[in-house]
Amino acid sequence: MAKKWAHILCLVFLFTGCAFYRSGQLVSENRVIESDCDYLLGIVEFDDQGWFVDRGLVEKVLSRVSAEVEKGGATIVVYTHGWHHDGSKGDSELADFRKTLAALVRQNTENKTLSRSLGLGPTSSRVVGVYVAWRGKSLPWKLDYATFWDRRPAALRVGHGDAPELFSRLDAIYRASNLESEAWTYMVSIGNSFGGQVTFAAVADTLKQRLADQVGVEPNAKQPKGTLRGYGDLVVLVNPALDAAQYESIDILARKREYSPSQRPVLMVVSSEGDWPNRLFFPPARFLSVRKEPLGRSGQFRKKTRTLGHVRQHVTHCLSVEEESCRGYPESDKSARSQLSTLLVSPKVAETAPLSGSFDTCGTTFRPVQKVSPYLPFTVIRATDDVVSHHTDSFNEKFRCFLLNYVQADQLKRLALR
């Protein structure tokens, strides 16, 4: 009998994500700031209820970020990790983030030279990283695969808890810096997996409000009222574990508009063909959550049970290695493509660079899969698995190269417009 109950308890342990395993504070005071490299890295940790683990340490990070930016601007990179990761010292995602910051330091130095040669004004080679840590990993070893259903509500608690405060205060630092005529601060926020859910929850209301304000009382008017400003400069979600229904209003409002050549990207969503957890785990998990809700109309139920990037209607672009194509989408028109670098050869060309058009860079091809504006500020991208190989693969070398080059192009376009 005792053996039978032991087996039952093991099954309960596995299939409920077993909330009995709890990690304490992982980021101590002597780890919360790393400044012994060419970049500054601050770590902000959240508990499983979505609260800051230690507000005093959060203030310390924000103060250092602000002080660094006040030296003449910086590139701020906010990264929210996903499933299987946390803020522990040996976490692989944290190690990969450090490598990305180091690569960005080198690229910013090149940007400074390029910007000067084009007469675009000063930039900053300084890089500041903010790593958003939460309990994406809640069980040891392979047992963590049983927590997919448990970690989504945890990510929602973080995204709707203290995360909006953190993101808003970072945006305030960014905006204050750019009010100074000699300062140059660029900010990109990246969220992977359930970290994509955290990031989207923290900034979605701001993005939706600004988009709705731009549409105003003339929803059928084609030309927008000025350019749309996003959160910081760019938000990137990689294999976000959030249902497509949360994005529906953005998709509807954004597609109704035409955009001027001065419009820059606001939100980029990248969903991989190799993302099997979102494809296989997410629908049944969401079905159990919404099964008692009305079925709705026009595919509402499907959009509630599929992740953003796995509803064909929302997909605007394909990102693949050159000469290949995303499954189920037409082949690329080679005549419409150019190298991304050719969009940055002069200020006149840079300020009208169509960053939602077609181009090649880093051995990849970025192209629309349906008729959209080449200046569309919201893009949902299907990536082949040789660019983003799996659910938590946000630091694949090929994708990292693409993203860094894309950020460089966006930076130079902003400089040219300034």
Residue pairs with C-beta under 8 A, 6 or more apart in sequence:
12 18
13 20
13 146
14 143
14 146
15 146
16 146
16 150
17 138
17 139
17 146
17 147
17 148
17 149
17 150
17 151
18 139
18 143
18 146
18 147
19 138
19 150
21 138
21 139
21 140
22 48
22 138
23 86
23 135
23 138
25 45
25 53
25 54
26 45
26 86
26 87
26 88
26 89
26 133
27 43
27 45
27 53
27 57
27 87
27 133
29 57
29 60
31 43
31 89
32 42
32 43
32 57
32 60
32 61
33 40
33 41
33 42
33 43
33 60
33 61
33 64
34 40
34 41
34 42
34 43
34 98
35 41
35 64
37 98
37 101
37 102
38 102
38 105
38 127
39 101
39 102
39 104
39 105
39 126
39 127
39 128
39 129
40 64
40 65
40 68
40 126
40 127
40 128
40 129
41 97
41 98
41 101
41 128
41 129
41 130
41 131
42 60
42 61
42 62
42 64
42 65
42 128
42 129
42 130
42 131
43 61
43 87
43 94
43 130
43 131
43 133
44 52
44 57
44 58
44 61
44 130
44 131
44 132
44 133
44 166
45 52
45 53
45 54
45 57
45 87
45 133
45 134
46 52
46 53
46 132
46 133
46 134
46 135
46 158
46 161
46 162
46 163
47 53
47 134
47 135
48 134
48 135
48 138
48 154
48 157
49 157
49 161
50 154
50 156
50 157
50 158
50 159
50 160
50 161
50 162
50 163
51 161
51 162
52 58
52 162
52 166
58 166
61 130
62 169
62 170
62 173
65 76
65 128
65 130
65 170
65 173
66 173
68 74
68 126
68 128
69 76
69 126
69 128
69 173
69 174
69 177
69 183
69 185
70 177
71 126
72 122
72 124
72 126
72 182
72 183
72 184
73 123
73 124
73 126
73 177
73 178
73 183
73 184
73 185
74 124
74 126
74 127
74 128
74 177
74 185
74 186
75 104
75 108
75 124
75 126
75 127
75 128
75 185
75 186
75 187
75 188
75 411
76 128
76 129
76 130
76 170
76 173
76 174
76 185
76 186
76 187
76 188
76 232
77 100
77 101
77 104
77 127
77 128
77 129
77 130
77 187
77 188
77 189
77 190
78 129
78 130
78 132
78 167
78 170
78 187
78 188
78 189
78 190
78 199
78 232
79 97
79 100
79 129
79 130
79 131
79 132
79 189
79 190
79 191
79 192
79 195
80 132
80 134
80 189
80 190
80 191
80 192
80 195
80 196
80 198
80 199
81 91
81 93
81 94
81 97
81 131
81 132
81 133
81 134
81 136
81 192
81 193
81 195
82 93
82 136
82 191
82 192
82 193
82 194
82 195
82 196
82 239
82 241
82 391
82 392
82 394
83 136
83 137
83 144
83 147
83 148
83 151
83 193
83 194
83 241
83 277
83 391
83 392
84 136
84 137
84 144
84 392
85 91
85 92
85 93
85 94
85 136
85 137
85 392
86 133
86 134
86 135
86 136
86 137
87 94
87 131
87 133
87 134
88 94
93 192
93 392
93 394
93 395
94 131
94 133
96 394
96 395
97 129
97 131
97 395
98 129
99 395
100 395
100 400
100 404
101 127
101 129
103 400
103 404
104 127
104 404
104 407
105 125
105 127
107 404
107 408
108 123
108 124
108 125
108 126
108 127
109 125
110 408
111 123
111 125
111 408
111 411
111 412
112 122
112 123
112 124
112 125
114 344
114 412
115 121
115 122
115 123
115 412
115 415
118 344
118 346
118 347
118 350
118 412
118 416
119 347
120 347
120 350
120 412
120 415
120 416
120 418
121 184
121 415
121 418
122 182
122 184
123 184
123 411
123 415
124 183
124 184
124 185
130 170
132 163
132 166
132 195
132 198
132 199
134 154
134 155
134 158
134 195
134 198
135 151
135 154
136 151
136 155
136 193
136 194
136 195
137 144
138 144
138 147
138 150
138 151
138 154
139 146
139 147
148 277
148 281
148 282
148 285
149 281
149 285
149 288
151 194
152 194
152 197
152 241
152 285
154 194
155 194
155 195
155 197
155 198
155 201
155 241
156 197
156 201
158 198
158 201
159 197
159 198
159 199
159 200
159 201
159 202
160 201
163 198
163 201
163 202
164 201
164 202
164 203
164 205
166 202
167 189
167 199
167 202
167 203
167 231
170 187
170 232
171 187
171 231
171 232
173 185
174 185
174 187
174 232
177 183
177 185
178 184
178 185
184 415
186 232
186 233
186 407
186 411
186 414
187 232
187 233
187 234
188 232
188 233
188 234
188 235
188 236
188 407
189 199
189 203
189 231
189 232
189 234
189 235
189 236
190 199
190 235
190 236
190 237
190 238
190 394
191 197
191 198
191 199
191 200
191 235
191 236
191 237
191 238
191 240
192 237
192 238
192 239
192 240
192 392
192 394
193 238
193 239
193 240
193 241
193 277
193 391
193 392
194 241
196 237
196 238
196 239
196 240
196 241
196 242
196 269
197 240
197 241
197 242
199 235
199 237
199 240
200 235
200 237
200 240
200 242
200 246
201 242
203 231
203 235
204 246
204 250
206 231
207 230
207 231
207 235
207 250
207 266
207 267
208 249
208 250
208 253
210 228
210 229
210 230
211 228
211 250
211 253
211 254
212 253
214 224
214 225
214 226
214 228
214 257
215 221
215 224
215 253
215 256
215 257
216 225
219 253
219 256
220 256
221 257
222 257
222 258
223 257
223 258
223 260
224 257
224 258
224 259
224 260
224 263
227 259
227 260
227 262
227 263
227 264
228 259
228 263
228 266
228 377
229 266
230 265
230 266
230 267
230 377
231 266
233 264
233 410
233 411
233 414
234 264
234 265
234 266
234 267
234 268
234 407
234 410
235 266
235 267
235 268
236 267
236 268
236 269
236 270
236 403
237 267
237 268
237 269
237 270
237 308
238 270
238 272
238 388
238 393
238 394
238 399
239 270
239 271
239 272
239 275
239 278
239 307
239 309
239 388
239 391
239 392
239 393
239 394
240 269
240 271
240 307
240 308
240 309
241 277
241 278
241 282
241 307
242 307
242 308
243 282
243 286
243 303
243 304
243 305
243 306
243 307
243 308
244 303
244 304
244 306
244 307
244 308
244 309
244 310
244 311
244 314
245 300
245 303
245 304
246 308
247 269
247 308
247 314
247 380
248 303
250 267
250 378
251 313
251 314
251 378
251 380
254 376
254 377
254 378
255 372
257 373
258 373
259 373
259 375
259 376
259 377
260 375
261 351
261 352
261 354
261 375
262 351
262 352
262 417
263 375
263 377
264 355
264 377
264 410
264 413
264 414
264 417
265 355
265 356
265 377
265 379
265 410
266 377
266 378
267 377
267 378
267 379
268 379
268 381
268 406
269 308
269 309
269 379
269 380
269 381
270 309
270 319
270 381
270 383
270 388
270 399
271 278
271 307
271 308
271 309
271 310
271 315
271 380
271 381
271 382
271 383
272 382
272 383
272 384
272 385
272 387
272 388
272 389
272 390
272 391
272 393
273 326
273 327
273 382
273 383
273 384
273 385
274 385
274 388
274 389
274 390
274 391
274 393
275 309
275 388
275 390
275 391
276 390
276 391
277 391
278 307
278 309
278 310
278 391
279 307
279 310
282 305
282 306
282 307
282 310
283 305
283 306
286 304
286 305
286 306
287 305
290 301
290 304
290 305
293 301
293 304
295 301
296 304
299 311
299 313
302 311
303 311
308 314
308 380
309 315
309 380
309 381
309 382
312 328
314 380
315 329
315 369
315 370
315 380
315 381
315 382
316 356
316 368
316 369
316 370
316 372
316 376
316 378
316 379
316 380
316 381
317 356
317 366
317 367
317 368
317 369
317 372
317 379
317 380
317 381
317 382
318 325
318 326
318 329
318 332
318 365
318 366
318 367
318 369
318 381
318 382
318 383
318 384
319 326
319 364
319 365
319 366
319 381
319 382
319 383
319 384
319 387
319 388
319 402
320 326
320 332
320 364
320 365
320 383
320 384
320 386
320 387
321 363
321 364
321 365
321 384
321 386
321 387
321 398
322 360
322 363
322 364
322 365
323 365
324 365
324 384
324 386
325 331
325 332
326 369
326 382
326 383
326 384
327 384
329 369
329 382
330 369
332 358
332 365
332 367
333 358
333 367
336 357
336 358
336 367
337 358
337 359
337 360
337 365
337 367
338 358
338 359
338 360
339 359
339 360
339 361
340 359
340 360
340 361
340 366
340 405
340 406
340 409
341 361
342 349
343 349
343 350
343 353
343 354
343 355
343 359
343 409
344 350
344 353
344 408
344 409
344 412
347 416
348 416
350 409
350 412
350 413
350 415
350 416
351 413
351 416
351 417
353 409
353 412
353 413
354 374
354 375
355 374
355 375
355 406
355 409
355 410
355 413
356 368
356 372
356 373
356 374
356 375
356 376
356 377
356 379
357 368
357 374
358 365
358 366
358 367
358 368
359 365
359 366
359 367
360 366
361 401
361 402
361 405
361 406
362 398
362 401
362 402
362 405
363 398
363 401
364 387
364 398
364 401
364 402
366 381
366 402
368 374
369 382
372 379
383 399
386 398
387 396
387 398
387 399
387 402
388 394
388 396
388 399
389 396
393 399
